[in-house]
C-alpha cells in the first residue's frame, strides 16, 4: 500500500511540475518576449522571482520522491523506469543550476530603466535551454507514469 501511495503522489507532483514548466515554455515566456520592452521588463522579473523561489523545492522534491519510488520498488519491474526518471530529473537539476539559474538571477534585477542591451537575447537563450529542460522532464514524467503502472 505504501509503494502505491508513494507512486501516485510522485506522479502527481512530477506531473504538475511538468505542466507548469510546459505552460511557462509554451505560453508565459513567449508572451513576455512579445511584449513591448517596458511591460516585459516589468513582468519578467516578477515571474523570475516567484518561480525562482518555488521551482528548486519542486525539482528537488520530485527527484526525492522519484528516488523513493525506485528504492521502494527495487527488484521489481517498476524500479527500472523509476531509476531512469530519477536520472533524468538529476540532469534537469544540473541544467537548471548551471545554465538557467544564472540567466534567471540576472533577469530578476532587470528593470525598464536598468537592463543590459542584450536582455531579449538572454531571455531567448533561457527559453531555448528551457525547451530542452522541458523535454527532459516530460521524458522523466513518462518514466514515472510507467513505474506507477508497474508498482
OpenMM code with the backbone's topology and positions (N, CA, C; nanometers):
from openmm import Vec3, app, unit

residues = "UNK UNK UNK UNK UNK UNK UNK UNK UNK UNK UNK UNK UNK UNK UNK UNK UNK UNK UNK UNK UNK UNK UNK UNK UNK UNK UNK UNK UNK UNK UNK UNK UNK UNK UNK UNK UNK UNK UNK UNK UNK UNK UNK UNK UNK UNK UNK UNK UNK UNK UNK UNK UNK UNK UNK UNK UNK UNK UNK UNK UNK UNK UNK UNK UNK UNK UNK UNK UNK UNK UNK UNK UNK UNK UNK UNK UNK UNK UNK UNK UNK UNK UNK UNK UNK UNK UNK UNK UNK UNK UNK UNK UNK UNK UNK UNK UNK UNK UNK UNK UNK UNK UNK UNK UNK UNK UNK UNK UNK UNK UNK UNK UNK UNK UNK UNK UNK UNK UNK UNK UNK UNK UNK UNK UNK UNK UNK UNK UNK UNK UNK UNK UNK UNK UNK UNK UNK UNK UNK UNK UNK UNK UNK UNK UNK UNK UNK UNK UNK UNK UNK".split()
positions = [
    Vec3(0.0827, -0.1201, 0.0000),
    Vec3(0.0000, 0.0000, 0.0000),
    Vec3(0.0868, 0.1261, 0.0000),
    Vec3(0.1990, 0.1238, 0.0771),
    Vec3(0.2883, 0.2401, 0.0821),
    Vec3(0.3470, 0.2691, -0.0551),
    Vec3(0.3911, 0.1635, -0.1255),
    Vec3(0.4533, 0.1814, -0.2573),
    Vec3(0.3551, 0.2436, -0.3554),
    Vec3(0.2317, 0.1981, -0.3524),
    Vec3(0.1312, 0.2521, -0.4437),
    Vec3(0.1010, 0.3989, -0.4130),
    Vec3(0.0891, 0.4308, -0.2853),
    Vec3(0.0616, 0.5690, -0.2454),
    Vec3(0.1775, 0.6609, -0.2836),
    Vec3(0.2993, 0.6159, -0.2576),
    Vec3(0.4173, 0.6944, -0.2941),
    Vec3(0.4224, 0.7155, -0.4450),
    Vec3(0.3917, 0.6130, -0.5207),
    Vec3(0.3943, 0.6228, -0.6671),
    Vec3(0.2921, 0.7246, -0.7170),
    Vec3(0.1714, 0.7212, -0.6616),
    Vec3(0.0668, 0.8150, -0.7047),
    Vec3(0.1040, 0.9588, -0.6663),
    Vec3(0.1547, 0.9780, -0.5461),
    Vec3(0.1975, 1.1119, -0.5029),
    Vec3(0.3110, 1.1614, -0.5928),
    Vec3(0.4049, 1.0744, -0.6225),
    Vec3(0.5177, 1.1111, -0.7081),
    Vec3(0.4696, 1.1509, -0.8472),
    Vec3(0.3823, 1.0709, -0.9054),
    Vec3(0.3301, 1.1019, -1.0386),
    Vec3(0.2553, 1.2350, -1.0381),
    Vec3(0.1835, 1.2614, -0.9329),
    Vec3(0.1092, 1.3868, -0.9233),
    Vec3(0.2033, 1.5059, -0.9131),
    Vec3(0.3011, 1.4971, -0.8245),
    Vec3(0.3953, 1.6088, -0.8044),
    Vec3(0.4766, 1.6339, -0.9314),
    Vec3(0.5310, 1.5281, -0.9904),
    Vec3(0.6111, 1.5436, -1.1124),
    Vec3(0.5222, 1.5915, -1.2273),
    Vec3(0.4040, 1.5373, -1.2376),
    Vec3(0.3130, 1.5772, -1.3454),
    Vec3(0.2725, 1.7223, -1.3390),
    Vec3(0.2422, 1.7706, -1.2203),
    Vec3(0.2052, 1.9118, -1.2070),
    Vec3(0.3260, 2.0008, -1.2374),
    Vec3(0.4449, 1.9602, -1.1916),
    Vec3(0.5658, 2.0377, -1.2226),
    Vec3(0.5867, 2.0457, -1.3735),
    Vec3(0.5724, 1.9338, -1.4420),
    Vec3(0.5877, 1.9324, -1.5867),
    Vec3(0.4837, 2.0236, -1.6513),
    Vec3(0.3615, 2.0206, -1.6003),
    Vec3(0.2571, 2.1074, -1.6550),
    Vec3(0.2900, 2.2547, -1.6399),
    Vec3(0.3412, 2.2914, -1.5240),
    Vec3(0.3793, 2.4311, -1.5009),
    Vec3(0.4917, 2.4704, -1.5953),
    Vec3(0.5943, 2.3871, -1.6044),
    Vec3(0.7085, 2.4199, -1.6902),
    Vec3(0.6681, 2.4219, -1.8377),
    Vec3(0.5784, 2.3339, -1.8774),
    Vec3(0.5274, 2.3360, -2.0145),
    Vec3(0.4549, 2.4676, -2.0412),
    Vec3(0.3727, 2.5089, -1.9477),
    Vec3(0.2993, 2.6353, -1.9611),
    Vec3(0.3956, 2.7531, -1.9722),
    Vec3(0.5004, 2.7527, -1.8908),
    Vec3(0.5998, 2.8601, -1.8971),
    Vec3(0.6650, 2.8624, -2.0348),
    Vec3(0.6980, 2.7452, -2.0884),
    Vec3(0.7694, 2.7412, -2.2163),
    Vec3(0.6811, 2.7728, -2.3363),
    Vec3(0.5559, 2.7333, -2.3305),
    Vec3(0.4686, 2.7493, -2.4463),
    Vec3(0.3865, 2.8789, -2.4416),
    Vec3(0.3542, 2.9257, -2.3218),
    Vec3(0.2682, 3.0426, -2.3119),
    Vec3(0.3351, 3.1631, -2.2469),
    Vec3(0.3790, 3.1492, -2.1241),
    Vec3(0.4243, 3.2646, -2.0462),
    Vec3(0.5466, 3.3316, -2.1076),
    Vec3(0.6546, 3.2570, -2.1257),
    Vec3(0.7782, 3.3176, -2.1768),
    Vec3(0.7629, 3.3760, -2.3169),
    Vec3(0.7000, 3.3052, -2.4116),
    Vec3(0.6821, 3.3656, -2.5437),
    Vec3(0.5974, 3.4938, -2.5395),
    Vec3(0.4967, 3.4959, -2.4541),
    Vec3(0.4147, 3.6181, -2.4419),
    Vec3(0.4984, 3.7315, -2.3856),
    Vec3(0.5765, 3.7029, -2.2812),
    Vec3(0.6619, 3.8069, -2.2224),
    Vec3(0.7618, 3.8607, -2.3242),
    Vec3(0.8139, 3.7734, -2.4092),
    Vec3(0.9098, 3.8172, -2.5113),
    Vec3(0.8452, 3.9049, -2.6180),
    Vec3(0.7169, 3.8867, -2.6421),
    Vec3(0.6472, 3.9656, -2.7434),
    Vec3(0.5985, 4.1006, -2.6917),
    Vec3(0.5960, 4.1176, -2.5611),
    Vec3(0.5519, 4.2448, -2.5050),
    Vec3(0.6519, 4.3551, -2.5372),
    Vec3(0.6050, 4.4795, -2.5389),
    Vec3(0.6998, 4.5906, -2.5504),
    Vec3(0.7974, 4.5868, -2.4321),
    Vec3(0.9149, 4.6444, -2.4513),
    Vec3(1.0225, 4.6359, -2.3519),
    Vec3(0.9763, 4.6768, -2.2126),
    Vec3(0.9066, 4.7869, -2.2005),
    Vec3(0.8628, 4.8376, -2.0697),
    Vec3(0.7824, 4.7313, -1.9932),
    Vec3(0.6833, 4.6737, -2.0587),
    Vec3(0.5979, 4.5743, -1.9942),
    Vec3(0.6729, 4.4444, -1.9680),
    Vec3(0.7524, 4.4019, -2.0649),
    Vec3(0.8267, 4.2775, -2.0480),
    Vec3(0.9269, 4.2882, -1.9339),
    Vec3(0.9973, 4.4008, -1.9269),
    Vec3(1.0974, 4.4191, -1.8215),
    Vec3(1.0353, 4.4446, -1.6847),
    Vec3(0.9076, 4.4764, -1.6816),
    Vec3(0.8363, 4.4883, -1.5546),
    Vec3(0.7858, 4.3515, -1.5088),
    Vec3(0.7306, 4.2737, -1.6018),
    Vec3(0.6694, 4.1447, -1.5663),
    Vec3(0.7714, 4.0317, -1.5508),
    Vec3(0.8706, 4.0262, -1.6371),
    Vec3(0.9662, 3.9140, -1.6359),
    Vec3(1.0350, 3.8944, -1.5012),
    Vec3(1.0841, 4.0013, -1.4354),
    Vec3(1.1473, 3.9796, -1.3049),
    Vec3(1.0514, 3.9251, -1.1991),
    Vec3(0.9248, 3.9578, -1.2110),
    Vec3(0.8263, 3.9058, -1.1159),
    Vec3(0.8165, 3.7537, -1.1320),
    Vec3(0.8025, 3.7073, -1.2553),
    Vec3(0.7983, 3.5634, -1.2812),
    Vec3(0.9288, 3.4980, -1.2372),
    Vec3(1.0413, 3.5624, -1.2679),
    Vec3(1.1718, 3.5063, -1.2317),
    Vec3(1.1841, 3.4891, -1.0807),
    Vec3(1.1377, 3.5877, -1.0059),
    Vec3(1.1467, 3.5784, -0.8592),
    Vec3(1.0548, 3.4700, -0.8037),
    Vec3(0.9306, 3.4694, -0.8470),
    Vec3(0.8341, 3.3728, -0.7940),
    Vec3(0.8759, 3.2298, -0.8278),
    Vec3(0.9013, 3.2043, -0.9556),
    Vec3(0.9382, 3.0688, -0.9958),
    Vec3(1.0772, 3.0324, -0.9455),
    Vec3(1.1643, 3.1316, -0.9329),
    Vec3(1.2979, 3.1066, -0.8790),
    Vec3(1.2950, 3.0623, -0.7337),
    Vec3(1.1916, 3.1031, -0.6604),
    Vec3(1.1763, 3.0607, -0.5202),
    Vec3(1.1101, 2.9246, -0.5084),
    Vec3(1.0138, 2.8975, -0.5943),
    Vec3(0.9320, 2.7765, -0.5819),
    Vec3(0.9942, 2.6547, -0.6502),
    Vec3(1.0443, 2.6739, -0.7693),
    Vec3(1.0859, 2.5595, -0.8509),
    Vec3(1.1998, 2.4762, -0.7920),
    Vec3(1.2976, 2.5353, -0.7232),
    Vec3(1.4012, 2.4478, -0.6658),
    Vec3(1.3437, 2.3414, -0.5722),
    Vec3(1.2489, 2.3808, -0.4889),
    Vec3(1.1859, 2.2845, -0.3979),
    Vec3(1.1081, 2.1796, -0.4769),
    Vec3(1.0408, 2.2226, -0.5826),
    Vec3(0.9614, 2.1327, -0.6636),
    Vec3(1.0498, 2.0325, -0.7375),
    Vec3(1.1607, 2.0821, -0.7943),
    Vec3(1.2521, 1.9924, -0.8655),
    Vec3(1.3163, 1.8922, -0.7704),
    Vec3(1.3705, 1.9410, -0.6594),
    Vec3(1.4345, 1.8502, -0.5645),
    Vec3(1.3320, 1.7570, -0.5001),
    Vec3(1.2131, 1.8083, -0.4710),
    Vec3(1.1072, 1.7235, -0.4164),
    Vec3(1.0688, 1.6129, -0.5135),
    Vec3(1.0563, 1.6483, -0.6415),
    Vec3(1.0241, 1.5484, -0.7441),
    Vec3(1.1335, 1.4436, -0.7537),
    Vec3(1.2573, 1.4889, -0.7477),
    Vec3(1.3703, 1.3962, -0.7535),
    Vec3(1.3705, 1.3017, -0.6330),
    Vec3(1.3497, 1.3556, -0.5148),
    Vec3(1.3490, 1.2729, -0.3933),
    Vec3(1.2346, 1.1718, -0.3969),
    Vec3(1.1164, 1.2180, -0.4358),
    Vec3(1.0024, 1.1259, -0.4450),
    Vec3(1.0287, 1.0151, -0.5470),
    Vec3(1.0836, 1.0533, -0.6622),
    Vec3(1.1110, 0.9548, -0.7672),
    Vec3(1.2176, 0.8553, -0.7218),
    Vec3(1.3210, 0.9043, -0.6551),
    Vec3(1.4220, 0.8147, -0.5998),
    Vec3(1.3590, 0.7221, -0.4959),
    Vec3(1.2644, 0.7751, -0.4189),
    Vec3(1.1931, 0.6927, -0.3213),
    Vec3(1.1157, 0.5807, -0.3872),
    Vec3(1.0512, 0.6103, -0.4990),
    Vec3(0.9805, 0.5047, -0.5731),
    Vec3(1.0801, 0.3991, -0.6196),
    Vec3(1.1957, 0.4423, -0.6696),
    Vec3(1.2971, 0.3474, -0.7154),
    Vec3(1.3437, 0.2573, -0.6013),
    Vec3(1.3645, 0.3158, -0.4847),
    Vec3(1.4103, 0.2381, -0.3689),
    Vec3(1.3027, 0.1391, -0.3247),
    Vec3(1.1809, 0.1878, -0.3118),
    Vec3(1.0710, 0.1020, -0.2653),
    Vec3(1.0428, -0.0101, -0.3657),
    Vec3(1.0613, 0.0195, -0.4941),
    Vec3(1.0314, -0.0796, -0.5978),
    Vec3(1.1533, -0.1620, -0.6371),
    Vec3(1.2666, -0.1423, -0.5682),
    Vec3(1.3900, -0.2114, -0.6065),
    Vec3(1.3674, -0.3617, -0.6177),
    Vec3(1.4157, -0.4184, -0.7272),
    Vec3(1.3981, -0.5609, -0.7506),
    Vec3(1.2691, -0.5942, -0.8231),
    Vec3(1.1841, -0.4952, -0.8404),
    Vec3(1.0567, -0.5125, -0.9113),
    Vec3(1.0659, -0.4430, -1.0478),
    Vec3(0.9741, -0.4728, -1.1379),
    Vec3(0.9776, -0.4101, -1.2709),
    Vec3(0.9689, -0.2562, -1.2677),
    Vec3(0.9049, -0.2003, -1.1683),
    Vec3(0.8890, -0.0546, -1.1595),
    Vec3(1.0199, 0.0175, -1.1302),
    Vec3(1.1175, -0.0528, -1.0767),
    Vec3(1.2437, 0.0119, -1.0380),
    Vec3(1.3168, 0.0700, -1.1583),
    Vec3(1.3199, -0.0019, -1.2680),
    Vec3(1.3915, 0.0453, -1.3875),
    Vec3(1.3439, 0.1809, -1.4365),
    Vec3(1.2141, 0.1938, -1.4666),
    Vec3(1.1662, 0.3254, -1.5117),
    Vec3(1.1817, 0.4337, -1.4049),
    Vec3(1.1701, 0.3972, -1.2793),
    Vec3(1.1868, 0.4964, -1.1720),
    Vec3(1.3314, 0.5457, -1.1661),
    Vec3(1.4268, 0.4562, -1.1838),
    Vec3(1.5685, 0.4953, -1.1845),
    Vec3(1.5976, 0.5858, -1.3044),
    Vec3(1.5437, 0.5510, -1.4195),
    Vec3(1.5632, 0.6350, -1.5388),
    Vec3(1.5016, 0.7725, -1.5149),
    Vec3(1.3817, 0.7758, -1.4573),
    Vec3(1.3166, 0.9042, -1.4276),
    Vec3(1.4012, 0.9862, -1.3321),
    Vec3(1.4532, 0.9237, -1.2286),
    Vec3(1.5375, 0.9958, -1.1321),
    Vec3(1.6634, 1.0493, -1.2007),
    Vec3(1.7239, 0.9699, -1.2869),
    Vec3(1.8434, 1.0153, -1.3593),
    Vec3(1.8110, 1.1351, -1.4481),
    Vec3(1.6978, 1.1308, -1.5154),
    Vec3(1.6568, 1.2443, -1.5988),
    Vec3(1.6309, 1.3686, -1.5139),
    Vec3(1.5723, 1.3494, -1.3977),
    Vec3(1.5498, 1.4639, -1.3083),
    Vec3(1.6819, 1.5208, -1.2574),
    Vec3(1.7803, 1.4356, -1.2355),
    Vec3(1.9134, 1.4850, -1.1978),
    Vec3(1.9695, 1.5716, -1.3114),
    Vec3(1.9568, 1.5238, -1.4335),
    Vec3(2.0034, 1.6022, -1.5488),
    Vec3(1.9309, 1.7368, -1.5537),
    Vec3(1.8012, 1.7369, -1.5292),
    Vec3(1.7252, 1.8624, -1.5327),
    Vec3(1.7711, 1.9591, -1.4238),
    Vec3(1.8062, 1.9067, -1.3086),
    Vec3(1.8569, 1.9919, -1.1999),
    Vec3(1.9930, 2.0499, -1.2380),
    Vec3(2.0785, 1.9685, -1.2974),
    Vec3(2.2109, 2.0168, -1.3395),
    Vec3(2.1960, 2.1242, -1.4473),
    Vec3(2.1097, 2.1013, -1.5446),
    Vec3(2.0841, 2.2012, -1.6487),
    Vec3(2.0320, 2.3295, -1.5859),
    Vec3(1.9408, 2.3148, -1.4923),
    Vec3(1.8839, 2.4324, -1.4252),
    Vec3(1.9913, 2.5126, -1.3535),
    Vec3(2.0700, 2.4440, -1.2717),
    Vec3(2.1693, 2.5132, -1.1887),
    Vec3(2.2827, 2.5739, -1.2703),
    Vec3(2.3245, 2.5053, -1.3750),
    Vec3(2.4408, 2.5532, -1.4499),
    Vec3(2.4064, 2.6492, -1.5632),
    Vec3(2.2894, 2.6357, -1.6220),
    Vec3(2.2566, 2.7156, -1.7398),
    Vec3(2.1418, 2.8142, -1.7191),
    Vec3(2.0367, 2.7705, -1.6523),
    Vec3(1.9171, 2.8552, -1.6413),
    Vec3(1.9198, 2.9504, -1.5226),
    Vec3(1.9633, 2.9030, -1.4076),
    Vec3(1.9641, 2.9877, -1.2879),
    Vec3(2.0494, 3.1132, -1.3055),
    Vec3(2.1680, 3.1043, -1.3664),
    Vec3(2.2455, 3.2282, -1.3836),
    Vec3(2.1715, 3.3354, -1.4651),
    Vec3(2.1051, 3.2926, -1.5718),
    Vec3(2.0276, 3.3897, -1.6512),
    Vec3(1.9103, 3.4408, -1.5695),
    Vec3(1.8423, 3.3509, -1.5017),
    Vec3(1.7272, 3.3893, -1.4190),
    Vec3(1.7677, 3.4883, -1.3103),
    Vec3(1.8820, 3.4645, -1.2477),
    Vec3(1.9285, 3.5556, -1.1416),
    Vec3(1.9563, 3.6949, -1.1967),
    Vec3(2.0124, 3.7016, -1.3151),
    Vec3(2.0344, 3.8334, -1.3764),
    Vec3(1.9007, 3.8997, -1.4090),
    Vec3(1.8078, 3.8222, -1.4647),
    Vec3(1.6785, 3.8770, -1.5064),
    Vec3(1.5984, 3.9323, -1.3888),
    Vec3(1.6171, 3.8761, -1.2703),
    Vec3(1.5435, 3.9239, -1.1527),
    Vec3(1.5769, 4.0692, -1.1197),
    Vec3(1.6937, 4.1137, -1.1588),
    Vec3(1.7371, 4.2501, -1.1261),
    Vec3(1.7040, 4.3509, -1.2353),
    Vec3(1.6603, 4.3058, -1.3502),
    Vec3(1.6332, 4.3973, -1.4599),
    Vec3(1.5099, 4.4821, -1.4340),
    Vec3(1.5179, 4.6064, -1.4745),
    Vec3(1.4043, 4.6981, -1.4689),
    Vec3(1.3962, 4.7680, -1.6042),
    Vec3(1.2848, 4.8346, -1.6313),
    Vec3(1.2766, 4.9099, -1.7572),
    Vec3(1.3871, 5.0162, -1.7691),
    Vec3(1.4355, 5.0662, -1.6563),
    Vec3(1.5395, 5.1694, -1.6591),
    Vec3(1.6807, 5.1146, -1.6486),
    Vec3(1.6955, 4.9903, -1.6067),
    Vec3(1.8283, 4.9334, -1.5857),
    Vec3(1.8302, 4.7881, -1.6302),
    Vec3(1.8772, 4.7665, -1.7514),
    Vec3(1.8849, 4.6317, -1.8078),
    Vec3(1.9934, 4.6295, -1.9157),
    Vec3(2.0482, 4.5127, -1.9429),
    Vec3(2.1516, 4.5056, -2.0468),
    Vec3(2.0904, 4.5216, -2.1863),
    Vec3(2.1706, 4.5643, -2.2782),
    Vec3(2.1233, 4.5835, -2.4156),
    Vec3(2.0767, 4.4517, -2.4783),
    Vec3(2.1367, 4.3409, -2.4368),
    Vec3(2.1026, 4.2107, -2.4959),
    Vec3(2.0007, 4.1322, -2.4128),
    Vec3(1.9186, 4.2008, -2.3343),
    Vec3(1.8265, 4.1311, -2.2442),
    Vec3(1.7325, 4.0373, -2.3189),
    Vec3(1.6828, 4.0780, -2.4371),
    Vec3(1.5936, 3.9883, -2.5123),
    Vec3(1.6694, 3.8645, -2.5614),
    Vec3(1.7934, 3.8824, -2.6032),
    Vec3(1.8741, 3.7674, -2.6449),
    Vec3(1.8961, 3.6717, -2.5282),
    Vec3(1.9219, 3.7254, -2.4093),
    Vec3(1.9388, 3.6408, -2.2906),
    Vec3(1.8096, 3.5665, -2.2590),
    Vec3(1.6969, 3.6347, -2.2728),
    Vec3(1.5678, 3.5694, -2.2474),
    Vec3(1.5418, 3.4589, -2.3503),
    Vec3(1.5762, 3.4863, -2.4764),
    Vec3(1.5596, 3.3833, -2.5808),
    Vec3(1.6507, 3.2631, -2.5539),
    Vec3(1.7732, 3.2897, -2.5094),
    Vec3(1.8653, 3.1805, -2.4757),
    Vec3(1.8077, 3.0982, -2.3606),
    Vec3(1.7559, 3.1678, -2.2568),
    Vec3(1.6946, 3.0980, -2.1447),
    Vec3(1.5812, 3.0089, -2.1944),
    Vec3(1.4972, 3.0631, -2.2822),
    Vec3(1.3822, 2.9880, -2.3316),
    Vec3(1.4257, 2.8666, -2.4131),
    Vec3(1.5281, 2.8811, -2.4955),
    Vec3(1.5770, 2.7684, -2.5753),
    Vec3(1.6277, 2.6563, -2.4837),
    Vec3(1.7023, 2.6924, -2.3802),
    Vec3(1.7510, 2.5918, -2.2854),
    Vec3(1.6338, 2.5326, -2.2078),
    Vec3(1.5386, 2.6168, -2.1740),
    Vec3(1.4206, 2.5705, -2.1010),
    Vec3(1.3428, 2.4671, -2.1830),
    Vec3(1.3331, 2.4874, -2.3156),
    Vec3(1.2666, 2.3882, -2.4007),
    Vec3(1.3335, 2.2510, -2.3846),
    Vec3(1.4656, 2.2500, -2.3825),
    Vec3(1.5381, 2.1240, -2.3643),
    Vec3(1.5074, 2.0642, -2.2275),
    Vec3(1.5047, 2.1505, -2.1239),
    Vec3(1.4745, 2.1001, -1.9898),
    Vec3(1.3331, 2.0425, -1.9854),
    Vec3(1.2385, 2.1072, -2.0503),
    Vec3(1.1013, 2.0561, -2.0531),
    Vec3(1.0971, 1.9188, -2.1207),
    Vec3(1.1704, 1.9017, -2.2281),
    Vec3(1.1750, 1.7703, -2.2941),
    Vec3(1.2294, 1.6642, -2.1985),
    Vec3(1.3315, 1.7005, -2.1224),
    Vec3(1.3906, 1.6071, -2.0261),
    Vec3(1.2901, 1.5697, -1.9174),
    Vec3(1.2197, 1.6694, -1.8624),
    Vec3(1.1267, 1.6377, -1.7534),
    Vec3(0.9997, 1.5693, -1.8039),
    Vec3(0.9619, 1.5945, -1.9293),
    Vec3(0.8494, 1.5191, -1.9869),
    Vec3(0.8888, 1.3717, -1.9976),
    Vec3(1.0100, 1.3463, -2.0433),
    Vec3(1.0576, 1.2074, -2.0503),
    Vec3(1.0616, 1.1448, -1.9105),
    Vec3(1.1062, 1.2222, -1.8120),
    Vec3(1.1072, 1.1722, -1.6743),
    Vec3(0.9653, 1.1399, -1.6277),
    Vec3(0.8716, 1.2275, -1.6596),
    Vec3(0.7321, 1.2053, -1.6197),
    Vec3(0.6770, 1.0782, -1.6835),
    Vec3(0.7071, 1.0566, -1.8103),
    Vec3(0.6617, 0.9338, -1.8774),
    Vec3(0.7173, 0.8110, -1.8044),
    Vec3(0.8438, 0.8175, -1.7656),
    Vec3(0.9049, 0.7059, -1.6909),
    Vec3(0.8386, 0.6876, -1.5547),
    Vec3(0.8041, 0.7986, -1.4888),
    Vec3(0.7337, 0.7895, -1.3607),
    Vec3(0.5985, 0.7217, -1.3800),
    Vec3(0.5263, 0.7604, -1.4845),
    Vec3(0.3960, 0.7001, -1.5103),
    Vec3(0.4116, 0.5494, -1.5370),
    Vec3(0.5108, 0.5122, -1.6147),
    Vec3(0.5357, 0.3699, -1.6406),
    Vec3(0.5645, 0.2987, -1.5074),
    Vec3(0.6479, 0.3588, -1.4238),
    Vec3(0.6777, 0.2980, -1.2932),
    Vec3(0.5515, 0.2821, -1.2104),
    Vec3(0.4666, 0.3854, -1.2101),
    Vec3(0.3418, 0.3801, -1.1337),
    Vec3(0.2545, 0.2648, -1.1820),
    Vec3(0.2497, 0.2453, -1.3126),
    Vec3(0.1678, 0.1371, -1.3671),
    Vec3(0.2226, -0.0006, -1.3305),
    Vec3(0.3524, -0.0062, -1.3015),
    Vec3(0.4147, -0.1353, -1.2684),
    Vec3(0.4213, -0.1630, -1.1190),
    Vec3(0.3943, -0.0621, -1.0365),
    Vec3(0.4035, -0.0812, -0.8906),
    Vec3(0.2939, -0.1753, -0.8457),
] * unit.nanometer
topology = app.Topology()
chain = topology.addChain("A")
for resn in residues:
    res = topology.addResidue(resn, chain)
    for name in ("N", "CA", "C"):
        topology.addAtom(name, app.Element.getBySymbol(name[0]), res)
